[in-house]
């Protein structure tokens, strides 16, 4: 096997991958294996995961609170970073990118759940918004009465399709049941985010928006809208996949992410090389 030399590894831009609600860093294990030989790779976990702990409850939870950990990783990097996010992780990635737009090399977002954008999308957006508000309420109602298992089951079956909960291993069901009280916070943070749609014009970096062929209406609407808001974005459909494509179609999704990052790096290196050659003339 060919391995890059130390200089190549050290000069490669870090990759930060953010998981969906109810998941964890393990969601991106295969992606880390696929690109980790060249890039420093991190998959920070959100509040509600065992490694991070629960939200403090000291005030209303916001998307900025969740993004703070990622922003800290960006600030600690000596180079620009590639940001990857799935669903809730995509919403968090967008928030982190807006806080540090000059430190982002690229974005790759699989159906980012930036639900606040639905409010700006006319009748189509309001129909999608009503759908996500309904599952948000169903989940919150289950949590408020102590039916964490029922809340988790409703959440999983919405995003994964009917029967998705029953198909999970008992240990995974137990973990999601413990996580369920965090779900209403995620929904509120995404729905109440106050970033105007016009703010995304500041993210002038190459962005790949991935959309599952069988995506639910809310995230489909957002994925189709983002290329109109992000100046250098393109949309790609993952055939046969639904919202959980990074899990069910991991090989295809990870390959698309890796290609996008490699293309961006190659373009940056080419630009830097031309600039250096010009300076020596």
C-alpha positions as CSV (number, residue, x, y, z in Angstrom):
1,X,0.0,0.0,0.0
2,X,1.3,3.5,-0.9
3,X,1.3,5.9,2.1
4,X,1.7,9.6,1.9
5,X,4.8,11.1,3.4
6,X,4.8,13.0,6.7
7,X,4.8,16.4,4.9
8,X,1.8,15.5,2.8
9,X,-0.1,14.3,5.9
10,X,0.8,17.4,7.9
11,X,-0.2,19.8,5.1
12,X,-3.6,18.2,4.4
13,X,-6.6,20.1,5.6
14,X,-8.4,18.6,8.6
15,X,-11.8,17.0,8.1
16,X,-14.6,17.4,10.7
17,X,-17.6,15.2,10.4
18,X,-20.8,15.8,12.4
19,X,-23.3,13.0,13.0
20,X,-27.1,13.0,12.9
21,X,-29.4,13.2,16.0
22,X,-29.3,10.0,18.1
23,X,-26.1,8.8,16.5
24,X,-22.5,9.3,17.4
25,X,-18.9,9.5,16.2
26,X,-19.1,5.8,15.1
27,X,-21.4,6.9,12.2
28,X,-18.4,8.3,10.4
29,X,-15.9,5.4,11.2
30,X,-15.8,4.2,7.6
31,X,-15.3,7.8,6.3
32,X,-12.4,8.3,8.7
33,X,-10.9,5.0,7.4
34,X,-11.4,6.1,3.8
35,X,-9.7,9.5,4.1
36,X,-7.8,9.4,7.4
37,X,-4.5,8.3,5.8
38,X,-4.2,11.8,4.3
39,X,-6.3,14.0,6.6
40,X,-6.5,14.6,10.3
41,X,-10.0,13.4,11.0
42,X,-12.4,14.2,13.9
43,X,-16.0,13.4,14.5
44,X,-17.0,15.4,17.6
45,X,-20.2,14.2,19.4
46,X,-23.2,16.3,20.2
47,X,-24.8,17.0,23.6
48,X,-26.8,13.9,24.7
49,X,-24.0,11.5,23.7
50,X,-22.3,9.6,26.5
51,X,-18.9,11.2,25.7
52,X,-20.3,14.7,25.9
53,X,-23.1,14.5,28.5
54,X,-26.4,16.3,28.7
55,X,-27.0,19.9,28.0
56,X,-26.6,22.0,31.2
57,X,-30.1,23.4,31.1
58,X,-28.9,26.8,32.2
59,X,-30.8,28.5,29.4
60,X,-32.7,27.7,26.2
61,X,-30.6,25.5,24.0
62,X,-29.6,26.9,20.6
63,X,-27.8,25.7,17.5
64,X,-24.9,28.0,18.4
65,X,-24.5,26.0,21.7
66,X,-24.1,22.8,19.7
67,X,-21.8,24.3,17.2
68,X,-19.4,25.8,19.8
69,X,-17.5,22.5,20.0
70,X,-16.9,22.4,16.3
71,X,-16.0,26.1,16.2
72,X,-13.4,25.3,18.9
73,X,-11.9,22.6,16.7
74,X,-11.8,25.0,13.8
75,X,-10.1,27.6,15.8
76,X,-7.4,25.2,17.0
77,X,-6.6,24.2,13.5
78,X,-3.6,25.8,11.7
79,X,-5.3,25.4,8.4
80,X,-8.8,25.7,6.9
81,X,-11.0,22.7,7.5
82,X,-13.4,20.5,5.5
83,X,-16.8,20.3,7.2
84,X,-19.1,17.3,6.7
85,X,-22.5,16.9,8.2
86,X,-25.6,14.7,8.1
87,X,-29.1,15.8,9.0
88,X,-28.8,17.6,12.4
89,X,-25.0,17.5,12.0
90,X,-25.5,19.3,8.7
91,X,-27.5,22.0,10.4
92,X,-24.7,22.3,13.0
93,X,-22.1,22.4,10.3
94,X,-23.8,25.3,8.6
95,X,-24.0,27.3,11.8
96,X,-20.3,26.6,12.5
97,X,-19.3,27.6,9.0
98,X,-21.2,30.9,9.3
99,X,-19.3,31.7,12.5
100,X,-15.9,31.0,10.8
101,X,-16.5,31.4,7.0
102,X,-12.9,32.3,6.3
103,X,-11.7,29.0,7.9
104,X,-13.8,26.6,5.8
105,X,-12.2,24.9,2.8
106,X,-15.4,23.0,1.8
107,X,-18.8,21.8,2.9
108,X,-20.4,18.4,2.3
109,X,-23.9,18.2,3.7
110,X,-26.2,15.2,3.4
111,X,-29.8,16.4,3.8
112,X,-29.0,19.1,6.4
113,X,-31.9,19.7,8.7
114,X,-31.8,23.5,8.6
115,X,-35.6,23.6,9.2
116,X,-35.7,27.4,9.8
117,X,-35.2,27.8,6.0
118,X,-38.6,26.2,5.4
119,X,-40.2,29.3,6.7
120,X,-38.8,31.3,3.8
121,X,-40.0,28.9,1.0
122,X,-43.6,29.8,0.4
123,X,-46.5,27.3,0.4
124,X,-44.2,24.4,-0.4
125,X,-42.0,25.2,2.6
126,X,-44.9,25.7,4.9
127,X,-46.3,22.2,4.0
128,X,-42.8,20.7,4.7
129,X,-42.6,22.7,7.9
130,X,-46.0,21.4,9.1
131,X,-44.7,17.9,8.6
132,X,-41.5,18.4,10.7
133,X,-43.4,20.3,13.4
134,X,-45.8,17.3,13.7
135,X,-42.9,14.8,14.3
136,X,-41.3,17.3,16.6
137,X,-44.4,17.5,18.7
138,X,-44.9,13.8,18.7
139,X,-41.4,13.3,20.0
140,X,-41.7,16.0,22.6
141,X,-45.0,14.7,23.8
142,X,-43.5,11.3,24.4
143,X,-40.6,12.8,26.3
144,X,-42.8,15.0,28.4
145,X,-44.9,12.1,29.7
146,X,-41.8,9.8,30.2
147,X,-42.4,7.5,27.2
148,X,-38.8,7.9,26.0
149,X,-38.9,4.6,24.2
150,X,-42.1,5.6,22.3
151,X,-40.6,9.0,21.5
152,X,-37.4,7.3,20.1
153,X,-39.4,4.8,18.1
154,X,-41.5,7.6,16.4
155,X,-38.3,9.5,15.7
156,X,-36.5,6.6,14.1
157,X,-39.5,5.4,12.1
158,X,-40.0,8.9,10.6
159,X,-36.4,9.3,9.5
160,X,-35.7,5.6,8.6
161,X,-39.2,4.6,7.4
162,X,-41.8,2.3,9.0
163,X,-40.2,-0.7,10.7
164,X,-36.9,1.0,11.1
165,X,-37.2,0.9,14.9
166,X,-38.1,-2.8,15.1
167,X,-35.1,-3.6,12.8
168,X,-32.6,-2.1,15.3
169,X,-30.7,-4.3,17.7
170,X,-32.0,-4.1,21.3
171,X,-28.8,-2.5,22.5
172,X,-29.3,0.3,19.9
173,X,-32.9,0.7,20.9
174,X,-31.8,1.1,24.5
175,X,-29.2,3.7,23.6
176,X,-31.7,5.7,21.6
177,X,-34.2,5.5,24.5
178,X,-31.6,7.0,26.8
179,X,-30.9,9.7,24.2
180,X,-34.6,10.6,23.5
181,X,-34.8,13.6,25.9
182,X,-32.3,15.4,23.7
183,X,-34.5,15.1,20.6
184,X,-36.8,18.0,21.5
185,X,-33.8,20.3,22.0
186,X,-32.5,19.4,18.6
187,X,-35.8,20.2,16.9
188,X,-36.2,23.5,18.8
189,X,-32.7,24.6,18.0
190,X,-33.2,23.9,14.3
191,X,-36.7,25.4,14.0
192,X,-35.9,28.5,16.1
193,X,-32.5,29.3,14.4
194,X,-32.6,33.0,13.5
195,X,-30.0,33.0,10.7
196,X,-31.6,34.7,7.6
197,X,-31.5,32.8,4.3
198,X,-29.4,35.7,2.9
199,X,-26.6,35.0,5.4
200,X,-25.6,31.8,3.5
201,X,-24.2,33.9,0.7
202,X,-21.1,34.5,2.9
203,X,-20.2,30.8,2.5
204,X,-18.3,31.1,-0.8
205,X,-16.7,27.7,-0.6
206,X,-17.2,24.6,-2.7
207,X,-20.3,22.9,-1.2
208,X,-21.7,19.5,-2.1
209,X,-25.3,18.9,-1.1
210,X,-26.2,15.3,-1.1
211,X,-29.9,14.2,-1.3
212,X,-31.3,10.7,-0.9
213,X,-33.6,9.6,-3.8
214,X,-36.3,8.8,-1.2
215,X,-35.7,11.8,1.1
216,X,-38.6,13.0,3.3
217,X,-40.2,16.2,2.2
218,X,-38.6,18.6,4.7
219,X,-35.0,17.7,4.1
220,X,-35.6,17.3,0.3
221,X,-36.9,20.9,0.2
222,X,-33.9,22.2,2.1
223,X,-31.4,20.2,0.1
224,X,-32.9,21.6,-3.2
225,X,-33.0,25.1,-1.8
226,X,-29.4,25.3,-0.5
227,X,-27.7,25.4,-3.9
228,X,-29.7,28.6,-4.6
229,X,-28.3,30.2,-1.4
230,X,-24.7,29.0,-1.3
231,X,-22.7,30.6,-4.1
232,X,-20.6,27.6,-5.0
233,X,-22.9,24.7,-4.2
234,X,-24.0,21.7,-6.3
235,X,-26.7,19.1,-5.6
236,X,-26.2,15.3,-6.1
237,X,-28.7,12.6,-5.6
238,X,-27.8,9.3,-4.0
239,X,-29.8,6.7,-5.9
240,X,-31.8,4.3,-3.7
241,X,-31.1,6.1,-0.5
242,X,-33.3,7.8,2.0
243,X,-32.5,10.2,4.8
244,X,-30.2,7.7,6.5
245,X,-28.1,7.3,3.4
246,X,-24.8,7.8,5.2
247,X,-25.6,4.7,7.2
248,X,-27.5,2.5,4.7
249,X,-25.5,3.6,1.6
250,X,-22.2,4.4,3.4
251,X,-19.9,3.3,0.6
252,X,-21.6,5.5,-2.0
253,X,-21.9,8.5,0.3
254,X,-18.4,8.3,1.7
255,X,-17.0,8.0,-1.8
256,X,-18.8,11.1,-2.9
257,X,-17.5,13.0,0.2
258,X,-13.9,11.8,-0.4
259,X,-14.1,12.8,-4.1
260,X,-15.4,16.3,-3.2
261,X,-12.7,16.9,-0.6
262,X,-10.0,15.6,-3.0
263,X,-11.2,17.9,-5.8
264,X,-11.2,20.9,-3.5
265,X,-7.8,20.2,-2.2
266,X,-6.4,19.7,-5.7
267,X,-7.9,23.1,-6.8
268,X,-6.5,24.9,-3.7
269,X,-3.0,23.4,-4.2
270,X,-3.1,24.3,-7.9
271,X,-4.1,27.9,-7.1
272,X,-1.4,28.1,-4.4
273,X,1.2,26.7,-6.8
274,X,0.3,29.3,-9.5
275,X,0.5,32.1,-6.9
276,X,3.9,30.9,-5.7
277,X,5.2,30.7,-9.3
278,X,3.9,34.3,-10.0
279,X,5.7,35.6,-6.9
280,X,9.0,34.2,-8.1
281,X,8.8,35.9,-11.5
